[in-house]
Amino acid sequence: MAKYDKLRKPDRDKAVIRYAKKHPNLSQEEVGRIFNVCQQRVSQILNKGRRDGKAEGSHATPGKKGALPISQS
C-alpha cells in the first residue's frame, strides 16, 4: 500500500477498525505495527470511527496487551 495514496486510506482505515474489533486484546501499538502506522494514527482512526458510528465495540487501547478500555461514562 502506498503511504500517501489518498484513495487507499479509507480502505486502510476500515481495515484497521475491523481488525481492532476482531482482536480486542491487542494494543493500538500492535495494531499499528500490522498496518504500518503509528499508535497515534490508530487512535485517530478508531476515534473517528467511533464518531462516525463505524468502530462501535472497538476496544484496542494504547499501552500493554490486554489493557482494559477507558470508560467513557
PDB file of N, CA, C and O in Angstrom:
ATOM      1  N   MET A   1       0.856  -1.177   0.000  1.00  0.00           N
ATOM      2  CA  MET A   1       0.000   0.000   0.000  1.00  0.00           C
ATOM      3  C   MET A   1       0.898   1.234   0.000  1.00  0.00           C
ATOM      4  O   MET A   1       1.825   1.337   0.804  1.00  0.00           O
ATOM      5  N   ALA A   2       0.621   2.156  -0.894  1.00  0.00           N
ATOM      6  CA  ALA A   2       1.380   3.396  -0.965  1.00  0.00           C
ATOM      7  C   ALA A   2       1.087   4.246   0.264  1.00  0.00           C
ATOM      8  O   ALA A   2      -0.067   4.383   0.671  1.00  0.00           O
ATOM      9  N   LYS A   3       2.130   4.815   0.851  1.00  0.00           N
ATOM     10  CA  LYS A   3       1.976   5.531   2.116  1.00  0.00           C
ATOM     11  C   LYS A   3       1.025   6.724   2.016  1.00  0.00           C
ATOM     12  O   LYS A   3       0.243   6.964   2.936  1.00  0.00           O
ATOM     13  N   TYR A   4       1.080   7.474   0.913  1.00  0.00           N
ATOM     14  CA  TYR A   4       0.277   8.690   0.827  1.00  0.00           C
ATOM     15  C   TYR A   4      -0.820   8.597  -0.235  1.00  0.00           C
ATOM     16  O   TYR A   4      -1.279   9.623  -0.736  1.00  0.00           O
ATOM     17  N   ASP A   5      -1.230   7.426  -0.571  1.00  0.00           N
ATOM     18  CA  ASP A   5      -2.273   7.232  -1.569  1.00  0.00           C
ATOM     19  C   ASP A   5      -3.631   7.510  -0.923  1.00  0.00           C
ATOM     20  O   ASP A   5      -4.171   6.661  -0.213  1.00  0.00           O
ATOM     21  N   LYS A   6      -4.179   8.702  -1.173  1.00  0.00           N
ATOM     22  CA  LYS A   6      -5.419   9.127  -0.521  1.00  0.00           C
ATOM     23  C   LYS A   6      -6.600   8.226  -0.868  1.00  0.00           C
ATOM     24  O   LYS A   6      -7.537   8.111  -0.078  1.00  0.00           O
ATOM     25  N   LEU A   7      -6.570   7.590  -2.027  1.00  0.00           N
ATOM     26  CA  LEU A   7      -7.676   6.704  -2.398  1.00  0.00           C
ATOM     27  C   LEU A   7      -7.674   5.429  -1.569  1.00  0.00           C
ATOM     28  O   LEU A   7      -8.721   4.812  -1.376  1.00  0.00           O
ATOM     29  N   ARG A   8      -6.520   5.034  -1.085  1.00  0.00           N
ATOM     30  CA  ARG A   8      -6.433   3.793  -0.320  1.00  0.00           C
ATOM     31  C   ARG A   8      -6.577   4.000   1.180  1.00  0.00           C
ATOM     32  O   ARG A   8      -6.838   3.044   1.910  1.00  0.00           O
ATOM     33  N   LYS A   9      -6.413   5.221   1.649  1.00  0.00           N
ATOM     34  CA  LYS A   9      -6.506   5.480   3.090  1.00  0.00           C
ATOM     35  C   LYS A   9      -7.861   5.075   3.676  1.00  0.00           C
ATOM     36  O   LYS A   9      -7.890   4.446   4.733  1.00  0.00           O
ATOM     37  N   PRO A  10      -8.988   5.412   3.030  1.00  0.00           N
ATOM     38  CA  PRO A  10     -10.267   4.980   3.613  1.00  0.00           C
ATOM     39  C   PRO A  10     -10.377   3.463   3.745  1.00  0.00           C
ATOM     40  O   PRO A  10     -10.944   2.962   4.716  1.00  0.00           O
ATOM     41  N   ASP A  11      -9.837   2.735   2.775  1.00  0.00           N
ATOM     42  CA  ASP A  11      -9.854   1.276   2.857  1.00  0.00           C
ATOM     43  C   ASP A  11      -8.980   0.787   4.007  1.00  0.00           C
ATOM     44  O   ASP A  11      -9.356  -0.132   4.735  1.00  0.00           O
ATOM     45  N   ARG A  12      -7.809   1.409   4.165  1.00  0.00           N
ATOM     46  CA  ARG A  12      -6.921   1.052   5.268  1.00  0.00           C
ATOM     47  C   ARG A  12      -7.595   1.339   6.604  1.00  0.00           C
ATOM     48  O   ARG A  12      -7.537   0.526   7.526  1.00  0.00           O
ATOM     49  N   ASP A  13      -8.237   2.505   6.702  1.00  0.00           N
ATOM     50  CA  ASP A  13      -8.891   2.879   7.952  1.00  0.00           C
ATOM     51  C   ASP A  13      -9.991   1.889   8.309  1.00  0.00           C
ATOM     52  O   ASP A  13     -10.123   1.501   9.470  1.00  0.00           O
ATOM     53  N   LYS A  14     -10.778   1.477   7.326  1.00  0.00           N
ATOM     54  CA  LYS A  14     -11.829   0.478   7.571  1.00  0.00           C
ATOM     55  C   LYS A  14     -11.222  -0.839   8.034  1.00  0.00           C
ATOM     56  O   LYS A  14     -11.749  -1.497   8.930  1.00  0.00           O
ATOM     57  N   ALA A  15     -10.102  -1.218   7.411  1.00  0.00           N
ATOM     58  CA  ALA A  15      -9.439  -2.463   7.792  1.00  0.00           C
ATOM     59  C   ALA A  15      -8.892  -2.377   9.217  1.00  0.00           C
ATOM     60  O   ALA A  15      -8.964  -3.351   9.967  1.00  0.00           O
ATOM     61  N   VAL A  16      -8.347  -1.220   9.594  1.00  0.00           N
ATOM     62  CA  VAL A  16      -7.842  -1.027  10.964  1.00  0.00           C
ATOM     63  C   VAL A  16      -8.990  -1.190  11.958  1.00  0.00           C
ATOM     64  O   VAL A  16      -8.839  -1.865  12.976  1.00  0.00           O
ATOM     65  N   ILE A  17     -10.123  -0.580  11.667  1.00  0.00           N
ATOM     66  CA  ILE A  17     -11.286  -0.669  12.554  1.00  0.00           C
ATOM     67  C   ILE A  17     -11.765  -2.113  12.669  1.00  0.00           C
ATOM     68  O   ILE A  17     -12.020  -2.597  13.771  1.00  0.00           O
ATOM     69  N   ARG A  18     -11.889  -2.800  11.535  1.00  0.00           N
ATOM     70  CA  ARG A  18     -12.340  -4.202  11.553  1.00  0.00           C
ATOM     71  C   ARG A  18     -11.362  -5.073  12.342  1.00  0.00           C
ATOM     72  O   ARG A  18     -11.774  -5.910  13.146  1.00  0.00           O
ATOM     73  N   TYR A  19     -10.069  -4.869  12.106  1.00  0.00           N
ATOM     74  CA  TYR A  19      -9.058  -5.682  12.784  1.00  0.00           C
ATOM     75  C   TYR A  19      -9.083  -5.436  14.288  1.00  0.00           C
ATOM     76  O   TYR A  19      -8.994  -6.378  15.074  1.00  0.00           O
ATOM     77  N   ALA A  20      -9.202  -4.174  14.688  1.00  0.00           N
ATOM     78  CA  ALA A  20      -9.243  -3.852  16.118  1.00  0.00           C
ATOM     79  C   ALA A  20     -10.477  -4.466  16.778  1.00  0.00           C
ATOM     80  O   ALA A  20     -10.413  -4.897  17.930  1.00  0.00           O
ATOM     81  N   LYS A  21     -11.601  -4.510  16.056  1.00  0.00           N
ATOM     82  CA  LYS A  21     -12.811  -5.141  16.592  1.00  0.00           C
ATOM     83  C   LYS A  21     -12.614  -6.641  16.789  1.00  0.00           C
ATOM     84  O   LYS A  21     -13.044  -7.205  17.794  1.00  0.00           O
ATOM     85  N   LYS A  22     -11.959  -7.281  15.818  1.00  0.00           N
ATOM     86  CA  LYS A  22     -11.773  -8.728  15.878  1.00  0.00           C
ATOM     87  C   LYS A  22     -10.696  -9.148  16.873  1.00  0.00           C
ATOM     88  O   LYS A  22     -10.674 -10.295  17.320  1.00  0.00           O
ATOM     89  N   HIS A  23      -9.807  -8.227  17.219  1.00  0.00           N
ATOM     90  CA  HIS A  23      -8.693  -8.535  18.119  1.00  0.00           C
ATOM     91  C   HIS A  23      -8.644  -7.524  19.269  1.00  0.00           C
ATOM     92  O   HIS A  23      -7.710  -6.726  19.355  1.00  0.00           O
ATOM     93  N   PRO A  24      -9.642  -7.557  20.145  1.00  0.00           N
ATOM     94  CA  PRO A  24      -9.729  -6.541  21.210  1.00  0.00           C
ATOM     95  C   PRO A  24      -8.608  -6.625  22.243  1.00  0.00           C
ATOM     96  O   PRO A  24      -8.411  -5.682  23.010  1.00  0.00           O
ATOM     97  N   ASN A  25      -7.873  -7.728  22.278  1.00  0.00           N
ATOM     98  CA  ASN A  25      -6.785  -7.847  23.261  1.00  0.00           C
ATOM     99  C   ASN A  25      -5.488  -7.225  22.780  1.00  0.00           C
ATOM    100  O   ASN A  25      -4.534  -7.123  23.551  1.00  0.00           O
ATOM    101  N   LEU A  26      -5.428  -6.803  21.515  1.00  0.00           N
ATOM    102  CA  LEU A  26      -4.220  -6.165  21.001  1.00  0.00           C
ATOM    103  C   LEU A  26      -4.212  -4.684  21.374  1.00  0.00           C
ATOM    104  O   LEU A  26      -5.260  -4.041  21.435  1.00  0.00           O
ATOM    105  N   SER A  27      -3.031  -4.163  21.618  1.00  0.00           N
ATOM    106  CA  SER A  27      -2.909  -2.728  21.882  1.00  0.00           C
ATOM    107  C   SER A  27      -2.949  -1.977  20.554  1.00  0.00           C
ATOM    108  O   SER A  27      -2.793  -2.576  19.490  1.00  0.00           O
ATOM    109  N   GLN A  28      -3.155  -0.677  20.621  1.00  0.00           N
ATOM    110  CA  GLN A  28      -3.139   0.144  19.419  1.00  0.00           C
ATOM    111  C   GLN A  28      -1.760   0.095  18.767  1.00  0.00           C
ATOM    112  O   GLN A  28      -1.655   0.136  17.541  1.00  0.00           O
ATOM    113  N   GLU A  29      -0.725   0.009  19.555  1.00  0.00           N
ATOM    114  CA  GLU A  29       0.626  -0.089  19.013  1.00  0.00           C
ATOM    115  C   GLU A  29       0.785  -1.365  18.184  1.00  0.00           C
ATOM    116  O   GLU A  29       1.382  -1.341  17.108  1.00  0.00           O
ATOM    117  N   GLU A  30       0.252  -2.468  18.684  1.00  0.00           N
ATOM    118  CA  GLU A  30       0.345  -3.736  17.959  1.00  0.00           C
ATOM    119  C   GLU A  30      -0.473  -3.691  16.673  1.00  0.00           C
ATOM    120  O   GLU A  30      -0.030  -4.197  15.641  1.00  0.00           O
ATOM    121  N   VAL A  31      -1.653  -3.098  16.721  1.00  0.00           N
ATOM    122  CA  VAL A  31      -2.467  -2.939  15.517  1.00  0.00           C
ATOM    123  C   VAL A  31      -1.724  -2.054  14.517  1.00  0.00           C
ATOM    124  O   VAL A  31      -1.715  -2.334  13.318  1.00  0.00           O
ATOM    125  N   GLY A  32      -1.110  -0.998  15.012  1.00  0.00           N
ATOM    126  CA  GLY A  32      -0.347  -0.101  14.147  1.00  0.00           C
ATOM    127  C   GLY A  32       0.798  -0.785  13.441  1.00  0.00           C
ATOM    128  O   GLY A  32       1.061  -0.513  12.270  1.00  0.00           O
ATOM    129  N   ARG A  33       1.486  -1.678  14.147  1.00  0.00           N
ATOM    130  CA  ARG A  33       2.591  -2.408  13.520  1.00  0.00           C
ATOM    131  C   ARG A  33       2.098  -3.256  12.353  1.00  0.00           C
ATOM    132  O   ARG A  33       2.779  -3.374  11.335  1.00  0.00           O
ATOM    133  N   ILE A  34       0.932  -3.835  12.500  1.00  0.00           N
ATOM    134  CA  ILE A  34       0.370  -4.675  11.436  1.00  0.00           C
ATOM    135  C   ILE A  34       0.063  -3.847  10.194  1.00  0.00           C
ATOM    136  O   ILE A  34       0.273  -4.305   9.071  1.00  0.00           O
ATOM    137  N   PHE A  35      -0.434  -2.627  10.397  1.00  0.00           N
ATOM    138  CA  PHE A  35      -0.836  -1.775   9.272  1.00  0.00           C
ATOM    139  C   PHE A  35       0.212  -0.711   8.918  1.00  0.00           C
ATOM    140  O   PHE A  35      -0.031   0.160   8.083  1.00  0.00           O
ATOM    141  N   ASN A  36       1.369  -0.796   9.562  1.00  0.00           N
ATOM    142  CA  ASN A  36       2.471   0.126   9.285  1.00  0.00           C
ATOM    143  C   ASN A  36       2.081   1.590   9.535  1.00  0.00           C
ATOM    144  O   ASN A  36       2.407   2.475   8.744  1.00  0.00           O
ATOM    145  N   VAL A  37       1.382   1.824  10.640  1.00  0.00           N
ATOM    146  CA  VAL A  37       1.051   3.178  11.093  1.00  0.00           C
ATOM    147  C   VAL A  37       1.386   3.268  12.581  1.00  0.00           C
ATOM    148  O   VAL A  37       1.470   2.247  13.263  1.00  0.00           O
ATOM    149  N   CYS A  38       1.576   4.474  13.077  1.00  0.00           N
ATOM    150  CA  CYS A  38       1.919   4.643  14.489  1.00  0.00           C
ATOM    151  C   CYS A  38       0.680   4.477  15.378  1.00  0.00           C
ATOM    152  O   CYS A  38      -0.458   4.514  14.911  1.00  0.00           O
ATOM    153  N   GLN A  39       0.945   4.296  16.670  1.00  0.00           N
ATOM    154  CA  GLN A  39      -0.150   4.126  17.634  1.00  0.00           C
ATOM    155  C   GLN A  39      -1.079   5.326  17.630  1.00  0.00           C
ATOM    156  O   GLN A  39      -2.294   5.168  17.745  1.00  0.00           O
ATOM    157  N   GLN A  40      -0.522   6.525  17.499  1.00  0.00           N
ATOM    158  CA  GLN A  40      -1.348   7.731  17.500  1.00  0.00           C
ATOM    159  C   GLN A  40      -2.318   7.721  16.323  1.00  0.00           C
ATOM    160  O   GLN A  40      -3.468   8.139  16.465  1.00  0.00           O
ATOM    161  N   ARG A  41      -1.861   7.245  15.155  1.00  0.00           N
ATOM    162  CA  ARG A  41      -2.743   7.192  13.981  1.00  0.00           C
ATOM    163  C   ARG A  41      -3.851   6.171  14.184  1.00  0.00           C
ATOM    164  O   ARG A  41      -4.991   6.409  13.787  1.00  0.00           O
ATOM    165  N   VAL A  42      -3.529   5.030  14.801  1.00  0.00           N
ATOM    166  CA  VAL A  42      -4.559   4.032  15.107  1.00  0.00           C
ATOM    167  C   VAL A  42      -5.605   4.657  16.017  1.00  0.00           C
ATOM    168  O   VAL A  42      -6.803   4.467  15.808  1.00  0.00           O
ATOM    169  N   SER A  43      -5.162   5.400  17.024  1.00  0.00           N
ATOM    170  CA  SER A  43      -6.087   6.064  17.939  1.00  0.00           C
ATOM    171  C   SER A  43      -6.999   7.035  17.184  1.00  0.00           C
ATOM    172  O   SER A  43      -8.207   7.073  17.418  1.00  0.00           O
ATOM    173  N   GLN A  44      -6.412   7.816  16.281  1.00  0.00           N
ATOM    174  CA  GLN A  44      -7.212   8.762  15.490  1.00  0.00           C
ATOM    175  C   GLN A  44      -8.231   8.037  14.626  1.00  0.00           C
ATOM    176  O   GLN A  44      -9.383   8.462  14.537  1.00  0.00           O
ATOM    177  N   ILE A  45      -7.821   6.950  13.992  1.00  0.00           N
ATOM    178  CA  ILE A  45      -8.730   6.179  13.131  1.00  0.00           C
ATOM    179  C   ILE A  45      -9.882   5.623  13.948  1.00  0.00           C
ATOM    180  O   ILE A  45     -11.039   5.715  13.537  1.00  0.00           O
ATOM    181  N   LEU A  46      -9.573   5.042  15.109  1.00  0.00           N
ATOM    182  CA  LEU A  46     -10.621   4.455  15.951  1.00  0.00           C
ATOM    183  C   LEU A  46     -11.552   5.532  16.515  1.00  0.00           C
ATOM    184  O   LEU A  46     -12.766   5.332  16.574  1.00  0.00           O
ATOM    185  N   ASN A  47     -10.995   6.663  16.928  1.00  0.00           N
ATOM    186  CA  ASN A  47     -11.840   7.752  17.438  1.00  0.00           C
ATOM    187  C   ASN A  47     -12.763   8.288  16.351  1.00  0.00           C
ATOM    188  O   ASN A  47     -13.939   8.545  16.605  1.00  0.00           O
ATOM    189  N   LYS A  48     -12.238   8.456  15.147  1.00  0.00           N
ATOM    190  CA  LYS A  48     -13.062   8.925  14.033  1.00  0.00           C
ATOM    191  C   LYS A  48     -14.137   7.889  13.718  1.00  0.00           C
ATOM    192  O   LYS A  48     -15.284   8.240  13.442  1.00  0.00           O
ATOM    193  N   GLY A  49     -13.761   6.620  13.762  1.00  0.00           N
ATOM    194  CA  GLY A  49     -14.734   5.553  13.524  1.00  0.00           C
ATOM    195  C   GLY A  49     -15.835   5.543  14.566  1.00  0.00           C
ATOM    196  O   GLY A  49     -16.999   5.307  14.241  1.00  0.00           O
ATOM    197  N   ARG A  50     -15.475   5.799  15.817  1.00  0.00           N
ATOM    198  CA  ARG A  50     -16.496   5.851  16.875  1.00  0.00           C
ATOM    199  C   ARG A  50     -17.438   7.032  16.654  1.00  0.00           C
ATOM    200  O   ARG A  50     -18.651   6.906  16.828  1.00  0.00           O
ATOM    201  N   ARG A  51     -16.875   8.182  16.269  1.00  0.00           N
ATOM    202  CA  ARG A  51     -17.715   9.361  16.000  1.00  0.00           C
ATOM    203  C   ARG A  51     -18.658   9.100  14.831  1.00  0.00           C
ATOM    204  O   ARG A  51     -19.808   9.539  14.842  1.00  0.00           O
ATOM    205  N   ASP A  52     -18.166   8.386  13.825  1.00  0.00           N
ATOM    206  CA  ASP A  52     -18.966   8.089  12.646  1.00  0.00           C
ATOM    207  C   ASP A  52     -19.848   6.855  12.833  1.00  0.00           C
ATOM    208  O   ASP A  52     -20.631   6.510  11.948  1.00  0.00           O
ATOM    209  N   GLY A  53     -19.721   6.187  13.994  1.00  0.00           N
ATOM    210  CA  GLY A  53     -20.523   5.001  14.272  1.00  0.00           C
ATOM    211  C   GLY A  53     -19.990   3.738  13.636  1.00  0.00           C
ATOM    212  O   GLY A  53     -20.708   2.740  13.567  1.00  0.00           O
ATOM    213  N   LYS A  54     -18.747   3.746  13.165  1.00  0.00           N
ATOM    214  CA  LYS A  54     -18.190   2.580  12.488  1.00  0.00           C
ATOM    215  C   LYS A  54     -17.376   1.692  13.417  1.00  0.00           C
ATOM    216  O   LYS A  54     -17.189   0.509  13.132  1.00  0.00           O
ATOM    217  N   ALA A  55     -16.893   2.236  14.511  1.00  0.00           N
ATOM    218  CA  ALA A  55     -15.984   1.470  15.373  1.00  0.00           C
ATOM    219  C   ALA A  55     -16.627   1.123  16.705  1.00  0.00           C
ATOM    220  O   ALA A  55     -15.919   0.927  17.692  1.00  0.00           O
ATOM    221  N   GLU A  56     -17.935   1.044  16.758  1.00  0.00           N
ATOM    222  CA  GLU A  56     -18.618   0.670  17.991  1.00  0.00           C
ATOM    223  C   GLU A  56     -18.090  -0.688  18.441  1.00  0.00           C
ATOM    224  O   GLU A  56     -18.029  -1.632  17.654  1.00  0.00           O
ATOM    225  N   GLY A  57     -17.722  -0.774  19.679  1.00  0.00           N
ATOM    226  CA  GLY A  57     -17.236  -2.032  20.216  1.00  0.00           C
ATOM    227  C   GLY A  57     -15.760  -2.276  19.973  1.00  0.00           C
ATOM    228  O   GLY A  57     -15.250  -3.334  20.340  1.00  0.00           O
ATOM    229  N   SER A  58     -15.064  -1.339  19.372  1.00  0.00           N
ATOM    230  CA  SER A  58     -13.639  -1.491  19.146  1.00  0.00           C
ATOM    231  C   SER A  58     -12.902  -1.096  20.413  1.00  0.00           C
ATOM    232  O   SER A  58     -13.003   0.046  20.862  1.00  0.00           O
ATOM    233  N   HIS A  59     -12.165  -2.027  20.988  1.00  0.00           N
ATOM    234  CA  HIS A  59     -11.543  -1.785  22.283  1.00  0.00           C
ATOM    235  C   HIS A  59     -10.029  -1.772  22.252  1.00  0.00           C
ATOM    236  O   HIS A  59      -9.404  -1.880  23.307  1.00  0.00           O
ATOM    237  N   ALA A  60      -9.416  -1.644  21.091  1.00  0.00           N
ATOM    238  CA  ALA A  60      -7.952  -1.576  21.074  1.00  0.00           C
ATOM    239  C   ALA A  60      -7.534  -0.343  21.864  1.00  0.00           C
ATOM    240  O   ALA A  60      -8.049   0.754  21.647  1.00  0.00           O
ATOM    241  N   THR A  61      -6.608  -0.536  22.769  1.00  0.00           N
ATOM    242  CA  THR A  61      -6.208   0.559  23.641  1.00  0.00           C
ATOM    243  C   THR A  61      -4.710   0.794  23.542  1.00  0.00           C
ATOM    244  O   THR A  61      -3.957  -0.114  23.193  1.00  0.00           O
ATOM    245  N   PRO A  62      -4.277   2.015  23.848  1.00  0.00           N
ATOM    246  CA  PRO A  62      -2.839   2.240  23.890  1.00  0.00           C
ATOM    247  C   PRO A  62      -2.247   1.456  25.049  1.00  0.00           C
ATOM    248  O   PRO A  62      -2.958   1.108  25.992  1.00  0.00           O
ATOM    249  N   GLY A  63      -0.983   1.182  24.989  1.00  0.00           N
ATOM    250  CA  GLY A  63      -0.333   0.551  26.125  1.00  0.00           C
ATOM    251  C   GLY A  63      -0.184  -0.943  25.986  1.00  0.00           C
ATOM    252  O   GLY A  63      -0.076  -1.471  24.880  1.00  0.00           O
ATOM    253  N   LYS A  64      -0.178  -1.613  27.104  1.00  0.00           N
ATOM    254  CA  LYS A  64       0.152  -3.029  27.139  1.00  0.00           C
ATOM    255  C   LYS A  64      -0.971  -3.909  26.630  1.00  0.00           C
ATOM    256  O   LYS A  64      -2.148  -3.555  26.689  1.00  0.00           O
ATOM    257  N   LYS A  65      -0.572  -5.059  26.133  1.00  0.00           N
ATOM    258  CA  LYS A  65      -1.511  -6.068  25.653  1.00  0.00           C
ATOM    259  C   LYS A  65      -2.472  -6.437  26.772  1.00  0.00           C
ATOM    260  O   LYS A  65      -2.060  -6.657  27.911  1.00  0.00           O
ATOM    261  N   GLY A  66      -3.747  -6.502  26.439  1.00  0.00           N
ATOM    262  CA  GLY A  66      -4.739  -6.875  27.420  1.00  0.00           C
ATOM    263  C   GLY A  66      -5.217  -5.724  28.279  1.00  0.00           C
ATOM    264  O   GLY A  66      -5.987  -5.935  29.216  1.00  0.00           O
ATOM    265  N   ALA A  67      -4.777  -4.507  27.982  1.00  0.00           N
ATOM    266  CA  ALA A  67      -5.216  -3.349  28.759  1.00  0.00           C
ATOM    267  C   ALA A  67      -6.705  -3.137  28.571  1.00  0.00           C
ATOM    268  O   ALA A  67      -7.235  -3.333  27.477  1.00  0.00           O
ATOM    269  N   LEU A  68      -7.364  -2.747  29.614  1.00  0.00           N
ATOM    270  CA  LEU A  68      -8.804  -2.507  29.521  1.00  0.00           C
ATOM    271  C   LEU A  68      -9.094  -1.151  28.919  1.00  0.00           C
ATOM    272  O   LEU A  68      -8.336  -0.207  29.140  1.00  0.00           O
ATOM    273  N   PRO A  69     -10.192  -1.026  28.153  1.00  0.00           N
ATOM    274  CA  PRO A  69     -10.540   0.280  27.581  1.00  0.00           C
ATOM    275  C   PRO A  69     -10.946   1.256  28.673  1.00  0.00           C
ATOM    276  O   PRO A  69     -11.447   0.859  29.725  1.00  0.00           O
ATOM    277  N   ILE A  70     -10.728   2.508  28.415  1.00  0.00           N
ATOM    278  CA  ILE A  70     -11.105   3.559  29.361  1.00  0.00           C
ATOM    279  C   ILE A  70     -12.602   3.781  29.273  1.00  0.00           C
ATOM    280  O   ILE A  70     -13.142   3.939  28.178  1.00  0.00           O
ATOM    281  N   SER A  71     -13.275   3.794  30.407  1.00  0.00           N
ATOM    282  CA  SER A  71     -14.714   4.020  30.438  1.00  0.00           C
ATOM    283  C   SER A  71     -15.018   5.449  30.027  1.00  0.00           C
ATOM    284  O   SER A  71     -14.320   6.380  30.431  1.00  0.00           O
ATOM    285  N   GLN A  72     -16.069   5.624  29.217  1.00  0.00           N
ATOM    286  CA  GLN A  72     -16.430   6.948  28.755  1.00  0.00           C
ATOM    287  C   GLN A  72     -17.674   7.477  29.451  1.00  0.00           C
ATOM    288  O   GLN A  72     -18.385   8.312  28.892  1.00  0.00           O
ATOM    289  N   SER A  73     -17.950   6.999  30.676  1.00  0.00           N
ATOM    290  CA  SER A  73     -19.135   7.461  31.394  1.00  0.00           C
ATOM    291  C   SER A  73     -18.892   8.699  32.180  1.00  0.00           C
ATOM    292  O   SER A  73     -19.804   9.203  32.837  1.00  0.00           O
TER     293      SER A  73
END
